[in-house]
Amino acid sequence: MALRFGLGIKEDTDVSAVKQNSPKRARFFLFQGLLPLKQSTIGPDIMAGVVLAAIGIPEVMGYTKIAGTPIVTGLYTLLLPALAFAIFSSSRHLVVAADSATAAILAAGLSNLGPLDRSQYLALAGLVALITAGLLLLARLFRLGFLADFLSRTVLIGFLTGVGIQVAIGQLQGLLGFASGSHEPIQQLIGTFKDLPRANSLTLGISISVLAIILILEKILPKCPGALIAAIGAIVASWLFDFASHGVSVVGAVPSGLPSFGLPQVSFNDISQVLGIALSCCIVIIAQSAATSRAYAFRYNELFDENVDLVGLAVANAAAGVSGTFVVNGSPTKTAIVDTAGGRSQVSQLTTVAITLIVILFLTTPISYLPNAALAAIVFLIGVKLIDLKGMRDIYKTHRAEFYLAVITMVTVVFVGVKEGILLAIALSLMLHVRHSYQPHTAVIVPDRHRFWLPISVRPGAVTEPGLIVYRFSRDLFYANTTHFSEEIQMLLKSAEVKVKWLILEARAITEIDYSASKTIQGLVKELHSQNVTFIVSGLEPHVKAQFDRDGLTHLIGADRFYNHLEDALKAFHESDS
């Protein structure tokens, strides 16, 4: 991948270059997401940053209700972490800040450690961010950006839907003005119904009003920052009518000024306690951030390097860990907001950083009047938007088996835990990959009446012509599918009405064989020799042929029985049969 992004790369670069990995590009430069600055885009970038601040600031404050941290820590995620990513990343589009998925993983993990006071909780949240940064740097060191590809879109939809359900349920009692006494969704639902008769009518009215304002504005003015307008309205009403004196819970004093800097006060033993939480966050960050960066790089025909982005994400999380906030992630929704508003570089995110700095320095007093119910309403809608019913419905219609895997992931997140859900998502994604490879597409090649070659399904009695079977195997051969490979060939030979003289393996789609596959082929060739069946290989890629040579398969099969083209192998068969 081009690590010189922003230093003069031409805009007409081929899209195929987006995912290059060239050893000659080992160095990287800063500001790849910013440079070259273009006068024509600076204005739109700045305006997009203003829009992001208007929508993102209420959201990141809301994420603190998910993470279980003070409200100001949400604002801190839009300072140093966002600044660090803008400097160190390669993506011109990805926005990094607090995120619902990683906030939910953090809260679920820390809640399992037992009762913690606020200072302990914040210290461990900072430790999680620092360990996550270290894991991301390790991922960069070993060039593990490709791991993002191992979270299938199917289970990722199920995972995020589960997170959305959990987040939405977790805010129900907040909408009524009560603090949730449990982290279990079922208990939270039961508690909501029990508390409903005791709900403060004014609190409930605030929640409904905020929800209505946001939903109505999204309907009639999609680009309008509905969450910001609702939050400002709630703050003004709370200040005018003194909601706190009427039993309405408000945010309360929010510290102004820059965050304090330093390492979290933790012990060495705490590292082992939160390592699993950090690993789960790291996996989600790699998958979500790389997928988002890649999508926008392709859209605008730009270069990006997911391994360089790992550095940016690592530095961003390190900045979070030393500035009193929690783990940050690449946000698909915030990235989409900037893109829709016309932002085309990290100038947008820097603009948001500047606006957030102004808010922290001069506007924290008004924030103290914000009713917690208004914040709960904003977070509730964030959770609802994560519930991807359309995506689940599309999977159900087109890939029924994958739909069930998405449902399993979703249910695990909701009823077992977010960390367990992400681990299951990885396992299910790998299982999908192995399943597809384990059940490869195979075919017997037969001529039609015009002598064009057509693949037909492998079934008993299928032959290319009397005495000949051309068998196509359309996957790499490895330990999980070698038995299928061997048994299918044996079935074809035994079920043929006329004795088979030649079996041609059409191997153009085989790009790799492992040790198990090599041994299976050896056994199969020996068995075919004992049956006086000639084993022929056609279309084998040169590097796979080299592996055949090293494994002794070429000598066993016979060097003269390898053909570059199927037509040549068929010609040889007909000549031998004449």
FENPE-V989480 format. One record per pair of residues at least 12 apart in sequence whose ideal C-beta (glycine too) atoms are under 7 Angstrom apart, sorted by sequence separation. I is the first residue (numbers start at 0). J is the second residue. If there is no record, write none. Layout:
I,J ; I,J
This chain:
213,225 ; 216,228 ; 237,249 ; 293,305 ; 315,327 ; 408,420 ; 411,423 ; 442,454 ; 443,455 ; 472,484 ; 60,73 ; 212,225 ; 213,226 ; 292,305 ; 442,455 ; 59,73 ; 60,74 ; 81,95 ; 109,123 ; 391,405 ; 442,456 ; 443,457 ; 488,502 ; 1,16 ; 59,74 ; 80,95 ; 81,96 ; 109,124 ; 172,187 ; 408,423 ; 442,457 ; 80,96 ; 168,184 ; 171,187 ; 175,191 ; 212,228 ; 213,229 ; 289,305 ; 292,308 ; 408,424 ; 441,457 ; 59,76 ; 177,194 ; 212,229 ; 312,329 ; 454,471 ; 544,561 ; 0,18 ; 1,19 ; 56,74 ; 59,77 ; 169,187 ; 172,190 ; 443,461 ; 445,463 ; 470,488 ; 0,19 ; 77,96 ; 105,124 ; 165,184 ; 168,187 ; 172,191 ; 175,194 ; 289,308 ; 408,427 ; 443,462 ; 444,463 ; 0,20 ; 76,96 ; 168,188 ; 171,191 ; 175,195 ; 209,229 ; 212,232 ; 288,308 ; 407,427 ; 443,463 ; 536,556 ; 76,97 ; 470,491 ; 2,24 ; 6,28 ; 55,77 ; 105,127 ; 172,194 ; 176,198 ; 534,556 ; 539,561 ; 1,24 ; 175,198 ; 176,199 ; 404,427 ; 468,491 ; 0,24 ; 2,26 ; 73,97 ; 209,233 ; 288,312 ; 536,560 ; 2,27 ; 3,28 ; 5,30 ; 443,468 ; 444,469 ; 502,527 ; 535,560 ; 536,561 ; 537,562 ; 538,563 ; 2,28 ; 5,31 ; 176,202 ; 443,469 ; 534,560 ; 538,564 ; 4,31 ; 5,32 ; 175,202 ; 404,431 ; 443,470 ; 444,471 ; 535,562 ; 537,564 ; 538,565 ; 5,33 ; 6,34 ; 7,35 ; 175,203 ; 205,233 ; 284,312 ; 537,565 ; 5,34 ; 441,470 ; 442,471 ; 5,35 ; 401,431 ; 441,471 ; 457,487 ; 461,491 ; 502,532 ; 506,536 ; 510,540 ; 441,472 ; 459,490 ; 466,497 ; 468,499 ; 504,535 ; 506,537 ; 507,538 ; 512,543 ; 521,552 ; 524,555 ; 537,568 ; 174,206 ; 441,473 ; 465,497 ; 466,498 ; 470,502 ; 472,504 ; 500,532 ; 501,533 ; 502,534 ; 503,535 ; 504,536 ; 505,537 ; 506,538 ; 511,543 ; 520,552 ; 524,556 ; 439,472 ; 440,473 ; 462,495 ; 466,499 ; 467,500 ; 470,503 ; 476,509 ; 499,532 ; 500,533 ; 502,535 ; 505,538 ; 506,539 ; 510,543 ; 517,550 ; 535,568 ; 65,99 ; 439,473 ; 457,491 ; 460,494 ; 466,500 ; 467,501 ; 468,502 ; 469,503 ; 470,504 ; 471,505 ; 472,506 ; 474,508 ; 475,509 ; 481,515 ; 485,519 ; 501,535 ; 503,537 ; 509,543 ; 512,546 ; 521,555 ; 62,97 ; 439,474 ; 459,494 ; 460,495 ; 466,501 ; 470,505 ; 473,508 ; 475,510 ; 478,513 ; 481,516 ; 484,519 ; 488,523 ; 517,552 ; 66,102 ; 460,496 ; 469,505 ; 472,508 ; 475,511 ; 476,512 ; 477,513 ; 59,96 ; 62,99 ; 65,102 ; 292,329 ; 472,509 ; 478,515 ; 59,97 ; 65,103 ; 291,329 ; 436,474 ; 477,515 ; 481,519 ; 485,523 ; 492,530 ; 66,105 ; 67,106 ; 295,334 ; 436,475 ; 477,516 ; 62,102 ; 66,106 ; 288,328 ; 291,331 ; 476,516 ; 492,532 ; 55,96 ; 65,106 ; 201,242 ; 287,328 ; 288,329 ; 436,477 ; 439,480 ; 67,109 ; 205,247 ; 287,329 ; 437,479 ; 51,94 ; 291,334 ; 295,338 ; 436,479 ; 437,480 ; 201,245 ; 284,328 ; 287,331 ; 436,480 ; 202,247 ; 283,328 ; 284,329 ; 201,247 ; 280,326 ; 433,479 ; 441,487 ; 199,246 ; 199,247 ; 33,85 ; 32,85 ; 67,120 ; 68,121 ; 30,86 ; 32,88 ; 68,124 ; 29,86 ; 31,88 ; 32,89 ; 263,320 ; 29,87 ; 31,89 ; 32,90 ; 66,124 ; 32,91 ; 100,159 ; 103,162 ; 262,321 ; 261,321 ; 505,565 ; 260,321 ; 444,505 ; 100,162 ; 103,165 ; 260,322 ; 99,162 ; 103,166 ; 258,322 ; 259,323 ; 258,323 ; 503,568 ; 99,166 ; 176,247 ; 501,572 ; 110,182 ; 176,248 ; 107,182 ; 4,89 ; 469,565 ; 65,166 ; 256,359 ; 255,359 ; 256,360 ; 255,360 ; 467,572 ; 255,363 ; 64,173 ; 254,363 ; 253,363 ; 466,576 ; 253,366 ; 253,367 ; 252,367 ; 250,366 ; 251,367 ; 250,367 ; 249,367 ; 249,368 ; 250,369 ; 249,369 ; 249,370 ; 250,371 ; 248,370 ; 249,371 ; 247,370 ; 248,371 ; 242,370 ; 238,368 ; 155,286 ; 234,365 ; 237,368 ; 237,369 ; 237,370 ; 234,368 ; 234,369 ; 150,286 ; 233,369 ; 126,263 ; 233,370 ; 125,263 ; 147,285 ; 283,421 ; 126,265 ; 146,285 ; 147,286 ; 230,369 ; 279,418 ; 282,421 ; 130,270 ; 233,373 ; 122,263 ; 122,264 ; 123,265 ; 147,289 ; 276,418 ; 279,421 ; 122,265 ; 126,269 ; 130,273 ; 134,277 ; 147,290 ; 230,373 ; 275,418 ; 279,422 ; 282,425 ; 130,274 ; 134,278 ; 229,373 ; 144,289 ; 123,269 ; 127,273 ; 131,277 ; 135,281 ; 126,273 ; 130,277 ; 134,281 ; 138,285 ; 230,377 ; 127,276 ; 131,280 ; 135,284 ; 123,273 ; 127,277 ; 131,281 ; 226,377 ; 127,280 ; 147,305 ; 112,272 ; 144,305 ; 144,306 ; 142,306 ; 209,373 ; 108,273 ; 144,309 ; 205,370 ; 206,372 ; 210,376 ; 108,275 ; 139,306 ; 205,372 ; 209,376 ; 213,380 ; 58,226 ; 108,276 ; 205,373 ; 209,377 ; 57,226 ; 206,375 ; 54,224 ; 57,227 ; 139,309 ; 202,372 ; 206,376 ; 210,380 ; 53,224 ; 105,276 ; 138,309 ; 139,310 ; 54,226 ; 104,276 ; 54,227 ; 57,230 ; 50,224 ; 53,227 ; 135,309 ; 139,313 ; 104,279 ; 105,280 ; 104,280 ; 135,312 ; 136,313 ; 135,313 ; 101,280 ; 104,283 ; 70,250 ; 132,313 ; 135,316 ; 71,253 ; 101,283 ; 70,253 ; 71,254 ; 75,258 ; 100,283 ; 101,284 ; 132,316 ; 131,316 ; 132,317 ; 100,287 ; 128,316 ; 129,317 ; 132,320 ; 128,319 ; 129,320 ; 128,320 ; 93,288 ; 125,320 ; 131,326 ; 176,372 ; 128,325 ; 93,291 ; 125,323 ; 128,326 ; 173,371 ; 174,372 ; 93,292 ; 127,326 ; 173,372 ; 92,292 ; 124,325 ; 174,375 ; 90,292 ; 121,323 ; 173,375 ; 174,376 ; 92,295 ; 170,375 ; 174,379 ; 90,296 ; 170,378 ; 170,379 ; 91,301 ; 166,378 ; 167,379 ; 170,382 ; 90,303 ; 89,303 ; 89,304 ; 93,308 ; 166,381 ; 167,382 ; 166,382 ; 167,383 ; 95,312 ; 89,307 ; 90,308 ; 88,307 ; 89,308 ; 163,382 ; 166,385 ; 88,308 ; 95,315 ; 105,325 ; 163,383 ; 105,326 ; 163,385 ; 164,386 ; 87,310 ; 88,311 ; 102,325 ; 162,385 ; 163,386 ; 87,311 ; 101,326 ; 160,385 ; 159,385 ; 160,386 ; 84,311 ; 87,314 ; 101,328 ; 160,387 ; 84,312 ; 100,328 ; 159,387 ; 98,327 ; 184,413 ; 97,327 ; 98,328 ; 184,414 ; 83,314 ; 84,315 ; 96,327 ; 156,387 ; 160,391 ; 83,315 ; 95,327 ; 98,330 ; 95,328 ; 95,329 ; 96,330 ; 156,390 ; 80,315 ; 83,318 ; 156,391 ; 80,316 ; 93,329 ; 94,330 ; 96,333 ; 80,318 ; 156,394 ; 79,318 ; 80,319 ; 94,333 ; 94,334 ; 93,334 ; 153,394 ; 92,334 ; 76,319 ; 79,322 ; 94,337 ; 78,322 ; 92,337 ; 92,338 ; 75,322 ; 80,327 ; 161,408 ; 165,412 ; 75,323 ; 76,324 ; 153,401 ; 157,405 ; 161,409 ; 165,413 ; 75,324 ; 156,405 ; 157,406 ; 160,409 ; 164,413 ; 154,404 ; 158,408 ; 161,411 ; 162,412 ; 72,323 ; 76,327 ; 153,404 ; 154,405 ; 157,408 ; 161,412 ; 72,324 ; 91,343 ; 153,405 ; 157,409 ; 161,413 ; 165,417 ; 72,325 ; 91,344 ; 91,345 ; 94,348 ; 154,408 ; 158,412 ; 162,417 ; 68,325 ; 66,325 ; 161,420 ; 85,345 ; 158,420 ; 85,348 ; 158,421 ; 85,349 ; 158,424 ; 81,348 ; 155,424 ; 81,351 ; 82,352 ; 154,424 ; 81,352 ; 154,427 ; 77,351 ; 78,352 ; 150,424 ; 154,428 ; 77,352 ; 150,425 ; 31,307 ; 149,425 ; 78,355 ; 151,428 ; 55,333 ; 77,355 ; 78,356 ; 150,428 ; 17,296 ; 149,428 ; 17,297 ; 27,307 ; 149,429 ; 151,431 ; 74,355 ; 51,333 ; 54,336 ; 99,381 ; 14,297 ; 74,358 ; 17,302 ; 51,336 ; 74,359 ; 14,300 ; 16,302 ; 17,303 ; 50,336 ; 51,337 ; 99,385 ; 12,300 ; 12,302 ; 47,337 ; 50,340 ; 47,340 ; 8,302 ; 46,340 ; 47,341 ; 48,342 ; 46,341 ; 47,342 ; 51,347 ; 55,351 ; 4,302 ; 43,341 ; 44,342 ; 48,346 ; 4,303 ; 43,342 ; 44,343 ; 48,347 ; 52,351 ; 56,355 ; 43,343 ; 44,344 ; 47,347 ; 48,348 ; 51,351 ; 1,302 ; 45,346 ; 48,349 ; 49,350 ; 0,302 ; 2,304 ; 44,346 ; 48,350 ; 52,354 ; 56,358 ; 0,303 ; 40,343 ; 44,347 ; 48,351 ; 52,355 ; 0,304 ; 40,344 ; 2,307 ; 41,346 ; 45,350 ; 49,354 ; 107,416 ; 64,374 ; 107,417 ; 108,418 ; 33,344 ; 64,375 ; 107,418 ; 32,344 ; 33,345 ; 32,345 ; 33,346 ; 61,374 ; 65,378 ; 104,417 ; 60,374 ; 64,378 ; 103,417 ; 104,418 ; 61,377 ; 61,378 ; 104,421 ; 58,377 ; 57,377 ; 61,381 ; 58,381
